[in-house]
Amino acid sequence: MKTVFLKKMMPLAVFALGIAGAFVTTSMQSASKEYAPQIGYLLDANNECSDVEVTCSDIPKQVCQQHVTSGPQAFAKDEDGNCNVVTYRP
């Protein structure tokens, strides 16, 4: 009786695992593109990087500001250490 049950249920179990694996793989591929963290800095009176750090993203959306929707815009540093790279809201 056990062998008959196993023979009939095995194809269904393999099919269910295949479907579950497809969904897991798809969700893992899209999860890595959701958020790419980047540190932004506010500009001081001399238009240079200040010590104030803001968590931003490099995925183009709305620009990153100090208080999410208000305040000064945050910029990331380029290769030379200048704050002139536009950052976006996470």
Short mmCIF file of the C-alpha atoms (twelve columns), coordinates in Angstrom:
data_MODEL
# 
_entry.id   MODEL 
# 
loop_
_atom_site.group_PDB 
_atom_site.id 
_atom_site.type_symbol 
_atom_site.label_atom_id 
_atom_site.label_alt_id 
_atom_site.label_comp_id 
_atom_site.label_asym_id 
_atom_site.label_seq_id 
_atom_site.Cartn_x 
_atom_site.Cartn_y 
_atom_site.Cartn_z 
_atom_site.pdbx_PDB_model_num 
ATOM 1  C CA . MET A 1  0.000  0.000  0.000   1 
ATOM 2  C CA . LYS A 2  2.837  2.399  0.823   1 
ATOM 3  C CA . THR A 3  4.614  1.781  -2.461  1 
ATOM 4  C CA . VAL A 4  1.458  2.390  -4.473  1 
ATOM 5  C CA . PHE A 5  0.865  5.652  -2.615  1 
ATOM 6  C CA . LEU A 6  4.472  6.772  -3.180  1 
ATOM 7  C CA . LYS A 7  4.373  5.901  -6.878  1 
ATOM 8  C CA . LYS A 8  1.225  7.958  -7.407  1 
ATOM 9  C CA . MET A 9  2.261  10.957 -5.265  1 
ATOM 10 C CA . MET A 10 5.896  11.301 -6.402  1 
ATOM 11 C CA . PRO A 11 5.126  13.029 -9.762  1 
ATOM 12 C CA . LEU A 12 2.822  15.495 -7.989  1 
ATOM 13 C CA . ALA A 13 5.477  16.287 -5.372  1 
ATOM 14 C CA . VAL A 14 8.142  16.867 -8.052  1 
ATOM 15 C CA . PHE A 15 5.759  19.127 -9.965  1 
ATOM 16 C CA . ALA A 16 4.954  21.162 -6.823  1 
ATOM 17 C CA . LEU A 17 8.648  21.573 -5.987  1 
ATOM 18 C CA . GLY A 18 9.330  22.761 -9.529  1 
ATOM 19 C CA . ILE A 19 6.653  25.442 -9.328  1 
ATOM 20 C CA . ALA A 20 7.853  26.571 -5.892  1 
ATOM 21 C CA . GLY A 21 11.442 26.778 -7.160  1 
ATOM 22 C CA . ALA A 22 10.381 28.929 -10.106 1 
ATOM 23 C CA . PHE A 23 8.661  31.452 -7.827  1 
ATOM 24 C CA . VAL A 24 11.590 31.591 -5.409  1 
ATOM 25 C CA . THR A 25 14.082 32.153 -8.236  1 
ATOM 26 C CA . THR A 26 11.984 34.941 -9.730  1 
ATOM 27 C CA . SER A 27 11.610 36.776 -6.428  1 
ATOM 28 C CA . MET A 28 15.350 36.517 -5.728  1 
ATOM 29 C CA . GLN A 29 16.204 38.063 -9.099  1 
ATOM 30 C CA . SER A 30 13.978 41.095 -8.580  1 
ATOM 31 C CA . ALA A 31 14.960 41.675 -4.948  1 
ATOM 32 C CA . SER A 32 18.508 42.779 -5.743  1 
ATOM 33 C CA . LYS A 33 17.317 45.671 -7.930  1 
ATOM 34 C CA . GLU A 34 15.016 47.249 -5.373  1 
ATOM 35 C CA . TYR A 35 17.487 49.240 -3.325  1 
ATOM 36 C CA . ALA A 36 21.072 50.267 -3.914  1 
ATOM 37 C CA . PRO A 37 22.194 52.291 -0.873  1 
ATOM 38 C CA . GLN A 38 24.407 55.301 -1.364  1 
ATOM 39 C CA . ILE A 39 25.606 57.916 1.112   1 
ATOM 40 C CA . GLY A 40 24.757 61.501 0.233   1 
ATOM 41 C CA . TYR A 41 26.223 64.625 1.797   1 
ATOM 42 C CA . LEU A 42 24.743 68.068 2.256   1 
ATOM 43 C CA . LEU A 43 26.604 71.079 0.901   1 
ATOM 44 C CA . ASP A 44 27.948 73.727 3.279   1 
ATOM 45 C CA . ALA A 45 28.071 77.500 2.662   1 
ATOM 46 C CA . ASN A 46 31.109 77.065 0.378   1 
ATOM 47 C CA . ASN A 47 29.341 74.415 -1.749  1 
ATOM 48 C CA . GLU A 48 31.631 71.711 -0.378  1 
ATOM 49 C CA . CYS A 49 30.717 68.409 1.287   1 
ATOM 50 C CA . SER A 50 29.640 68.809 4.890   1 
ATOM 51 C CA . ASP A 51 29.838 66.150 7.627   1 
ATOM 52 C CA . VAL A 52 26.064 65.548 7.479   1 
ATOM 53 C CA . GLU A 53 25.373 62.144 5.884   1 
ATOM 54 C CA . VAL A 54 22.019 61.205 4.342   1 
ATOM 55 C CA . THR A 55 21.013 57.692 3.257   1 
ATOM 56 C CA . CYS A 56 20.158 57.826 -0.428  1 
ATOM 57 C CA . SER A 57 20.010 55.527 -3.456  1 
ATOM 58 C CA . ASP A 58 21.488 55.435 -6.948  1 
ATOM 59 C CA . ILE A 59 18.258 54.265 -8.569  1 
ATOM 60 C CA . PRO A 60 16.759 57.240 -10.480 1 
ATOM 61 C CA . LYS A 61 13.582 58.488 -8.814  1 
ATOM 62 C CA . GLN A 62 13.019 61.739 -6.932  1 
ATOM 63 C CA . VAL A 63 16.135 63.539 -5.701  1 
ATOM 64 C CA . CYS A 64 17.381 62.743 -2.201  1 
ATOM 65 C CA . GLN A 65 16.844 65.477 0.379   1 
ATOM 66 C CA . GLN A 66 17.741 65.771 4.047   1 
ATOM 67 C CA . HIS A 67 14.188 65.300 5.350   1 
ATOM 68 C CA . VAL A 68 12.797 62.890 2.710   1 
ATOM 69 C CA . THR A 69 10.577 65.460 0.935   1 
ATOM 70 C CA . SER A 70 12.072 68.732 2.174   1 
ATOM 71 C CA . GLY A 71 15.376 70.303 3.073   1 
ATOM 72 C CA . PRO A 72 18.580 70.681 1.106   1 
ATOM 73 C CA . GLN A 73 19.478 68.205 -1.630  1 
ATOM 74 C CA . ALA A 74 22.084 65.552 -0.848  1 
ATOM 75 C CA . PHE A 75 24.914 64.765 -3.275  1 
ATOM 76 C CA . ALA A 76 27.317 61.823 -3.443  1 
ATOM 77 C CA . LYS A 77 31.064 62.230 -3.799  1 
ATOM 78 C CA . ASP A 78 32.761 61.644 -7.150  1 
ATOM 79 C CA . GLU A 79 36.222 60.124 -7.667  1 
ATOM 80 C CA . ASP A 80 37.900 63.420 -6.713  1 
ATOM 81 C CA . GLY A 81 35.887 63.769 -3.475  1 
ATOM 82 C CA . ASN A 82 33.652 66.567 -4.749  1 
ATOM 83 C CA . CYS A 83 29.955 66.495 -3.938  1 
ATOM 84 C CA . ASN A 84 28.374 66.788 -7.375  1 
ATOM 85 C CA . VAL A 85 26.799 63.381 -8.066  1 
ATOM 86 C CA . VAL A 86 23.002 63.483 -7.914  1 
ATOM 87 C CA . THR A 87 21.443 60.974 -5.485  1 
ATOM 88 C CA . TYR A 88 17.886 59.745 -5.281  1 
ATOM 89 C CA . ARG A 89 15.406 58.836 -2.577  1 
ATOM 90 C CA . PRO A 90 15.708 55.256 -1.301  1 
# 
